[in-house]
């Protein structure tokens, strides 16, 4: 196999998203693909966990993901798949109408 066919794995690290706690990376870029780790609503500037307001929590998680994606040369608007785990389906409407989640029909 020639060297030009080898894809380089690039670790993504940005101060605009919480630091990885453990042996994982905020994100990985391989070729034109960017993979991110899971996120919680942690403010990267203060280190405080956002809680008590689901809309503020959703905003922080999406801001964190977008920061990692931008660190890898992408953004939420180029996302192919986004998995969300809710603890209560009553929050679904708060998440489903969020403006930062890309609409695939655009």
N, C-alpha and C positions, 0 to 999 in steps of 0.2 A: 504494500500500500504506500502510495507516495505521501509525503508530508503535507501537501496542499489539501488533502482530503481529511486531515485530522482537525477536529473542532476543539478549540481551546475553551476550557472551563474557567470563567472569570467570577471570582467572588465579589458580590456587591456589598458594600458597606457605606452607609450614609448616616450622618448625625441627625438627619431630619426624620428618622424613625428610631424607635427604641433599639438599643444594642441587643444583639442576640445573647441570651443568657444560657450558656451551655456550649455544646459542641456542634452547633449548627450555624448557618449563615443567615443573614437577613434575606439574601437572595443569591441566585446563581444565574449567570448568563452563559448560554452555550449557543454560538452562532447568533441567529436572530431571535432565539427564544429566551424568555426570562421566567425563572421559577422563583416564587417567593415562599417564605415560611409563613406559618400562621401568625396572626396578630391579635393582640388584646388592646383595649382602649387605654394605653399607657401614653402619657404626654412625654415625648422625647426630651423636651427642654427642662421640665421640672422633675421627671421621674414619677409623677403622681398618677395613680390609676383613676380614670374618670369613671364615676359610678353615680347611680341614682337618677339618671336621665337617659333613657334609651337612645334618643336622637343624638345627644352629645357623644354617647359611647359609639354609636354607628359612625358618626362623623370622624371621630378620632381613629377608629380602626381603618376606615377608608383613606384618611389622610396618611396614615402610616404605610399602608399598602402602596398608595400612589407615590410616596417618597422613595420607597425601595424600587418600584418599577422605573421611576425617573432616573434613579441612580444607575440603572441598567440600560438606559436609553429608550425606555418605553413609557407607558402611562396606563391608567385604568381604561382609557378609551380604546386601547388596543388589546384589551383583555379578551381571551377566547373562553376561559372558564373561570368562574369565581364560585367557590363553595362557601356557604354561610351556615353556621350552626347556631340556631336560636334556642334559648332555654325555655321560651314561652311563645307559643304561636300567636298570642295576642300582640306580639311585636311585629308580626309579619307586615302589616300595612305600613308601619314606620320604616321598615327596611325596603319594601317593594317599591315605594315611590321616591326613593332617595335619588337626588339628581346626579350624584357622582357615579352611580352604577351605569355602565355603558348600555345603551339600548341597541340591541343587535340589528334592529330593522332600519337604522339610520343610513 
